[in-house]
Amino acid sequence: MDYQERITIEPDKRGGKPCIRGMRITVYDVLDYLASGMTEAEILADFPYLEAEDIRASLAFAADIERKLMAVPKL
């Protein structure tokens, strides 16, 4: 998924954290809800302005960041 159209980073919004479509809900918020056990349906019910594609974009963004992390070798 190309998350770049859904994930925005604006320095003056939420401290420059990655947000969903310019709104004040962050990728971290969405991932935290999923990690706490909320289902996609529950998240969408609690936040009607979100779309299923926003949740998938958050997951794709997190996967891309993880993929780009460099492993630090043990000394």
N, CA, C and O atoms as CSV, one atom per row, in Angstrom:
chain,resi,resn,atom,element,x,y,z
A,1,MET,N,N,0.844,-1.186,0.000
A,1,MET,CA,C,0.000,0.000,0.000
A,1,MET,C,C,0.882,1.239,0.000
A,1,MET,O,O,1.902,1.286,0.687
A,2,ASP,N,N,0.485,2.238,-0.772
A,2,ASP,CA,C,1.184,3.513,-0.781
A,2,ASP,C,C,0.545,4.407,0.273
A,2,ASP,O,O,-0.490,5.029,0.034
A,3,TYR,N,N,1.171,4.462,1.430
A,3,TYR,CA,C,0.613,5.209,2.556
A,3,TYR,C,C,0.858,6.708,2.440
A,3,TYR,O,O,0.277,7.476,3.207
A,4,GLN,N,N,1.685,7.141,1.523
A,4,GLN,CA,C,2.113,8.534,1.468
A,4,GLN,C,C,0.982,9.521,1.206
A,4,GLN,O,O,1.116,10.699,1.538
A,5,GLU,N,N,-0.112,9.080,0.630
A,5,GLU,CA,C,-1.240,9.979,0.417
A,5,GLU,C,C,-2.110,10.110,1.659
A,5,GLU,O,O,-2.927,11.026,1.751
A,6,ARG,N,N,-1.940,9.198,2.619
A,6,ARG,CA,C,-2.770,9.225,3.826
A,6,ARG,C,C,-2.016,9.662,5.078
A,6,ARG,O,O,-2.622,10.177,6.018
A,7,ILE,N,N,-0.722,9.463,5.097
A,7,ILE,CA,C,0.078,9.824,6.269
A,7,ILE,C,C,0.761,11.159,5.981
A,7,ILE,O,O,1.495,11.300,5.003
A,8,THR,N,N,0.507,12.133,6.851
A,8,THR,CA,C,1.075,13.461,6.663
A,8,THR,C,C,1.942,13.831,7.861
A,8,THR,O,O,1.684,13.411,8.989
A,9,ILE,N,N,2.959,14.611,7.596
A,9,ILE,CA,C,3.826,15.107,8.668
A,9,ILE,C,C,3.917,16.616,8.502
A,9,ILE,O,O,4.449,17.124,7.516
A,10,GLU,N,N,3.378,17.321,9.502
A,10,GLU,CA,C,3.387,18.776,9.498
A,10,GLU,C,C,4.038,19.250,10.792
A,10,GLU,O,O,3.605,18.862,11.877
A,11,PRO,N,N,5.072,20.084,10.691
A,11,PRO,CA,C,5.804,20.509,11.895
A,11,PRO,C,C,4.920,21.160,12.960
A,11,PRO,O,O,5.205,21.034,14.151
A,12,ASP,N,N,3.860,21.851,12.556
A,12,ASP,CA,C,3.018,22.564,13.519
A,12,ASP,C,C,1.819,21.750,14.007
A,12,ASP,O,O,0.963,22.274,14.720
A,13,LYS,N,N,1.757,20.501,13.635
A,13,LYS,CA,C,0.644,19.650,14.065
A,13,LYS,C,C,1.180,18.451,14.827
A,13,LYS,O,O,1.984,17.680,14.304
A,14,ARG,N,N,0.728,18.297,16.073
A,14,ARG,CA,C,1.117,17.176,16.947
A,14,ARG,C,C,2.636,17.011,17.015
A,14,ARG,O,O,3.152,15.895,17.064
A,15,GLY,N,N,3.337,18.145,17.018
A,15,GLY,CA,C,4.791,18.113,17.173
A,15,GLY,C,C,5.520,17.478,16.004
A,15,GLY,O,O,6.645,17.004,16.157
A,16,GLY,N,N,4.895,17.464,14.847
A,16,GLY,CA,C,5.540,16.889,13.673
A,16,GLY,C,C,5.433,15.376,13.580
A,16,GLY,O,O,6.086,14.753,12.743
A,17,LYS,N,N,4.606,14.782,14.444
A,17,LYS,CA,C,4.420,13.329,14.380
A,17,LYS,C,C,3.591,12.967,13.146
A,17,LYS,O,O,2.779,13.774,12.693
A,18,PRO,N,N,3.782,11.777,12.605
A,18,PRO,CA,C,2.991,11.345,11.455
A,18,PRO,C,C,1.508,11.244,11.833
A,18,PRO,O,O,1.149,10.568,12.797
A,19,CYS,N,N,0.665,11.918,11.070
A,19,CYS,CA,C,-0.772,11.963,11.333
A,19,CYS,C,C,-1.545,11.376,10.160
A,19,CYS,O,O,-1.007,11.163,9.074
A,20,ILE,N,N,-2.808,11.125,10.414
A,20,ILE,CA,C,-3.696,10.582,9.387
A,20,ILE,C,C,-4.359,11.734,8.639
A,20,ILE,O,O,-5.101,12.521,9.227
A,21,ARG,N,N,-4.090,11.828,7.346
A,21,ARG,CA,C,-4.721,12.785,6.441
A,21,ARG,C,C,-4.816,14.200,6.991
A,21,ARG,O,O,-5.836,14.865,6.812
A,22,GLY,N,N,-3.769,14.668,7.657
A,22,GLY,CA,C,-3.741,16.038,8.152
A,22,GLY,C,C,-4.573,16.270,9.398
A,22,GLY,O,O,-4.651,17.397,9.886
A,23,MET,N,N,-5.193,15.228,9.917
A,23,MET,CA,C,-5.988,15.358,11.139
A,23,MET,C,C,-5.062,15.289,12.345
A,23,MET,O,O,-3.850,15.138,12.194
A,24,ARG,N,N,-5.621,15.398,13.521
A,24,ARG,CA,C,-4.812,15.403,14.731
A,24,ARG,C,C,-4.648,14.008,15.343
A,24,ARG,O,O,-4.124,13.888,16.450
A,25,ILE,N,N,-5.075,12.975,14.661
A,25,ILE,CA,C,-4.861,11.610,15.149
A,25,ILE,C,C,-3.587,11.074,14.495
A,25,ILE,O,O,-3.414,11.136,13.278
A,26,THR,N,N,-2.706,10.547,15.343
A,26,THR,CA,C,-1.404,10.111,14.839
A,26,THR,C,C,-1.404,8.633,14.470
A,26,THR,O,O,-2.278,7.861,14.864
A,27,VAL,N,N,-0.395,8.281,13.704
A,27,VAL,CA,C,-0.165,6.870,13.384
A,27,VAL,C,C,0.022,6.103,14.689
A,27,VAL,O,O,-0.504,5.000,14.845
A,28,TYR,N,N,0.769,6.685,15.624
A,28,TYR,CA,C,0.986,6.041,16.924
A,28,TYR,C,C,-0.348,5.745,17.613
A,28,TYR,O,O,-0.530,4.665,18.174
A,29,ASP,N,N,-1.287,6.706,17.572
A,29,ASP,CA,C,-2.598,6.487,18.200
A,29,ASP,C,C,-3.263,5.240,17.628
A,29,ASP,O,O,-3.739,4.382,18.371
A,30,VAL,N,N,-3.289,5.152,16.311
A,30,VAL,CA,C,-3.939,4.016,15.643
A,30,VAL,C,C,-3.234,2.711,16.008
A,30,VAL,O,O,-3.884,1.716,16.327
A,31,LEU,N,N,-1.911,2.722,15.958
A,31,LEU,CA,C,-1.160,1.503,16.294
A,31,LEU,C,C,-1.364,1.116,17.760
A,31,LEU,O,O,-1.450,-0.068,18.088
A,32,ASP,N,N,-1.442,2.108,18.630
A,32,ASP,CA,C,-1.660,1.840,20.053
A,32,ASP,C,C,-3.034,1.217,20.283
A,32,ASP,O,O,-3.171,0.305,21.098
A,33,TYR,N,N,-4.047,1.701,19.574
A,33,TYR,CA,C,-5.388,1.103,19.700
A,33,TYR,C,C,-5.371,-0.354,19.250
A,33,TYR,O,O,-5.952,-1.220,19.905
A,34,LEU,N,N,-4.709,-0.617,18.139
A,34,LEU,CA,C,-4.616,-1.994,17.653
A,34,LEU,C,C,-3.851,-2.874,18.641
A,34,LEU,O,O,-4.255,-4.004,18.917
A,35,ALA,N,N,-2.752,-2.354,19.168
A,35,ALA,CA,C,-1.936,-3.118,20.119
A,35,ALA,C,C,-2.683,-3.398,21.418
A,35,ALA,O,O,-2.431,-4.404,22.081
A,36,SER,N,N,-3.602,-2.507,21.779
A,36,SER,CA,C,-4.363,-2.710,23.016
A,36,SER,C,C,-5.500,-3.711,22.836
A,36,SER,O,O,-6.178,-4.074,23.798
A,37,GLY,N,N,-5.703,-4.158,21.584
A,37,GLY,CA,C,-6.711,-5.181,21.345
A,37,GLY,C,C,-7.960,-4.694,20.633
A,37,GLY,O,O,-8.858,-5.487,20.355
A,38,MET,N,N,-8.033,-3.404,20.334
A,38,MET,CA,C,-9.197,-2.907,19.593
A,38,MET,C,C,-9.182,-3.492,18.182
A,38,MET,O,O,-8.126,-3.644,17.568
A,39,THR,N,N,-10.340,-3.806,17.697
A,39,THR,CA,C,-10.448,-4.287,16.328
A,39,THR,C,C,-10.568,-3.086,15.387
A,39,THR,O,O,-10.835,-1.963,15.816
A,40,GLU,N,N,-10.366,-3.349,14.110
A,40,GLU,CA,C,-10.539,-2.283,13.120
A,40,GLU,C,C,-11.949,-1.711,13.206
A,40,GLU,O,O,-12.133,-0.495,13.142
A,41,ALA,N,N,-12.940,-2.578,13.350
A,41,ALA,CA,C,-14.332,-2.130,13.433
A,41,ALA,C,C,-14.560,-1.230,14.649
A,41,ALA,O,O,-15.283,-0.237,14.560
A,42,GLU,N,N,-13.952,-1.571,15.773
A,42,GLU,CA,C,-14.101,-0.755,16.982
A,42,GLU,C,C,-13.457,0.619,16.801
A,42,GLU,O,O,-14.021,1.632,17.214
A,43,ILE,N,N,-12.291,0.649,16.193
A,43,ILE,CA,C,-11.611,1.925,15.951
A,43,ILE,C,C,-12.464,2.798,15.030
A,43,ILE,O,O,-12.655,3.985,15.293
A,44,LEU,N,N,-12.972,2.205,13.955
A,44,LEU,CA,C,-13.780,2.966,13.014
A,44,LEU,C,C,-15.086,3.448,13.649
A,44,LEU,O,O,-15.583,4.517,13.297
A,45,ALA,N,N,-15.637,2.679,14.569
A,45,ALA,CA,C,-16.859,3.097,15.260
A,45,ALA,C,C,-16.575,4.249,16.219
A,45,ALA,O,O,-17.381,5.172,16.336
A,46,ASP,N,N,-15.436,4.200,16.904
A,46,ASP,CA,C,-15.073,5.246,17.859
A,46,ASP,C,C,-14.608,6.523,17.167
A,46,ASP,O,O,-14.746,7.615,17.720
A,47,PHE,N,N,-14.066,6.395,15.981
A,47,PHE,CA,C,-13.526,7.534,15.238
A,47,PHE,C,C,-14.121,7.516,13.824
A,47,PHE,O,O,-13.457,7.084,12.882
A,48,PRO,N,N,-15.357,7.978,13.672
A,48,PRO,CA,C,-16.061,7.854,12.395
A,48,PRO,C,C,-15.404,8.613,11.240
A,48,PRO,O,O,-15.714,8.348,10.078
A,49,TYR,N,N,-14.519,9.534,11.535
A,49,TYR,CA,C,-13.827,10.269,10.468
A,49,TYR,C,C,-12.660,9.468,9.892
A,49,TYR,O,O,-12.094,9.854,8.868
A,50,LEU,N,N,-12.292,8.356,10.538
A,50,LEU,CA,C,-11.255,7.480,9.995
A,50,LEU,C,C,-11.871,6.502,8.998
A,50,LEU,O,O,-13.061,6.191,9.057
A,51,GLU,N,N,-11.042,6.035,8.097
A,51,GLU,CA,C,-11.456,5.032,7.114
A,51,GLU,C,C,-10.567,3.805,7.261
A,51,GLU,O,O,-9.460,3.896,7.792
A,52,ALA,N,N,-11.042,2.677,6.797
A,52,ALA,CA,C,-10.264,1.438,6.894
A,52,ALA,C,C,-8.901,1.606,6.242
A,52,ALA,O,O,-7.913,1.053,6.724
A,53,GLU,N,N,-8.836,2.358,5.158
A,53,GLU,CA,C,-7.564,2.594,4.473
A,53,GLU,C,C,-6.577,3.347,5.355
A,53,GLU,O,O,-5.366,3.187,5.206
A,54,ASP,N,N,-7.087,4.171,6.278
A,54,ASP,CA,C,-6.211,4.893,7.206
A,54,ASP,C,C,-5.499,3.927,8.148
A,54,ASP,O,O,-4.321,4.105,8.461
A,55,ILE,N,N,-6.218,2.912,8.593
A,55,ILE,CA,C,-5.625,1.908,9.478
A,55,ILE,C,C,-4.561,1.111,8.724
A,55,ILE,O,O,-3.474,0.865,9.248
A,56,ARG,N,N,-4.876,0.715,7.509
A,56,ARG,CA,C,-3.891,-0.017,6.703
A,56,ARG,C,C,-2.687,0.861,6.379
A,56,ARG,O,O,-1.557,0.373,6.345
A,57,ALA,N,N,-2.917,2.142,6.141
A,57,ALA,CA,C,-1.803,3.060,5.875
A,57,ALA,C,C,-0.912,3.188,7.101
A,57,ALA,O,O,0.309,3.274,6.968
A,58,SER,N,N,-1.502,3.202,8.293
A,58,SER,CA,C,-0.714,3.276,9.531
A,58,SER,C,C,0.171,2.048,9.677
A,58,SER,O,O,1.341,2.154,10.045
A,59,LEU,N,N,-0.392,0.888,9.387
A,59,LEU,CA,C,0.388,-0.352,9.456
A,59,LEU,C,C,1.498,-0.366,8.402
A,59,LEU,O,O,2.620,-0.785,8.685
A,60,ALA,N,N,1.185,0.087,7.201
A,60,ALA,CA,C,2.192,0.126,6.136
A,60,ALA,C,C,3.310,1.111,6.484
A,60,ALA,O,O,4.483,0.839,6.227
A,61,PHE,N,N,2.948,2.241,7.064
A,61,PHE,CA,C,3.942,3.228,7.479
A,61,PHE,C,C,4.876,2.625,8.532
A,61,PHE,O,O,6.096,2.755,8.436
A,62,ALA,N,N,4.294,1.969,9.533
A,62,ALA,CA,C,5.099,1.354,10.599
A,62,ALA,C,C,6.011,0.272,10.031
A,62,ALA,O,O,7.169,0.160,10.436
A,63,ALA,N,N,5.505,-0.513,9.111
A,63,ALA,CA,C,6.324,-1.564,8.500
A,63,ALA,C,C,7.471,-0.956,7.710
A,63,ALA,O,O,8.583,-1.483,7.729
A,64,ASP,N,N,7.214,0.138,7.020
A,64,ASP,CA,C,8.256,0.793,6.234
A,64,ASP,C,C,9.337,1.384,7.139
A,64,ASP,O,O,10.526,1.283,6.836
A,65,ILE,N,N,8.929,1.991,8.234
A,65,ILE,CA,C,9.896,2.543,9.192
A,65,ILE,C,C,10.747,1.418,9.773
A,65,ILE,O,O,11.966,1.554,9.879
A,66,GLU,N,N,10.120,0.319,10.144
A,66,GLU,CA,C,10.853,-0.828,10.697
A,66,GLU,C,C,11.849,-1.364,9.683
A,66,GLU,O,O,12.981,-1.697,10.036
A,67,ARG,N,N,11.441,-1.445,8.451
A,67,ARG,CA,C,12.309,-1.963,7.390
A,67,ARG,C,C,13.540,-1.072,7.207
A,67,ARG,O,O,14.617,-1.553,6.854
A,68,LYS,N,N,13.371,0.223,7.451
A,68,LYS,CA,C,14.459,1.181,7.238
A,68,LYS,C,C,15.394,1.306,8.435
A,68,LYS,O,O,16.468,1.896,8.318
A,69,LEU,N,N,15.004,0.761,9.581
A,69,LEU,CA,C,15.865,0.826,10.761
A,69,LEU,C,C,17.137,0.025,10.526
A,69,LEU,O,O,17.112,-1.057,9.938
A,70,MET,N,N,18.220,0.565,10.986
A,70,MET,CA,C,19.489,-0.153,10.858
A,70,MET,C,C,19.760,-0.894,12.158
A,70,MET,O,O,19.542,-0.365,13.248
A,71,ALA,N,N,20.225,-2.089,12.030
A,71,ALA,CA,C,20.612,-2.873,13.198
A,71,ALA,C,C,21.984,-2.399,13.658
A,71,ALA,O,O,22.881,-2.175,12.846
A,72,VAL,N,N,22.133,-2.252,14.953
A,72,VAL,CA,C,23.413,-1.850,15.509
A,72,VAL,C,C,24.152,-3.107,15.920
A,72,VAL,O,O,23.660,-3.859,16.762
A,73,PRO,N,N,25.317,-3.354,15.350
A,73,PRO,CA,C,26.053,-4.571,15.697
A,73,PRO,C,C,26.573,-4.521,17.132
A,73,PRO,O,O,26.904,-3.459,17.657
A,74,LYS,N,N,26.634,-5.689,17.744
A,74,LYS,CA,C,27.193,-5.777,19.101
A,74,LYS,C,C,28.691,-5.571,19.022
A,74,LYS,O,O,29.350,-5.993,18.071
A,75,LEU,N,N,29.198,-4.931,20.016
A,75,LEU,CA,C,30.655,-4.710,20.055
A,75,LEU,C,C,31.367,-5.866,20.703
A,75,LEU,O,O,32.593,-5.849,20.820
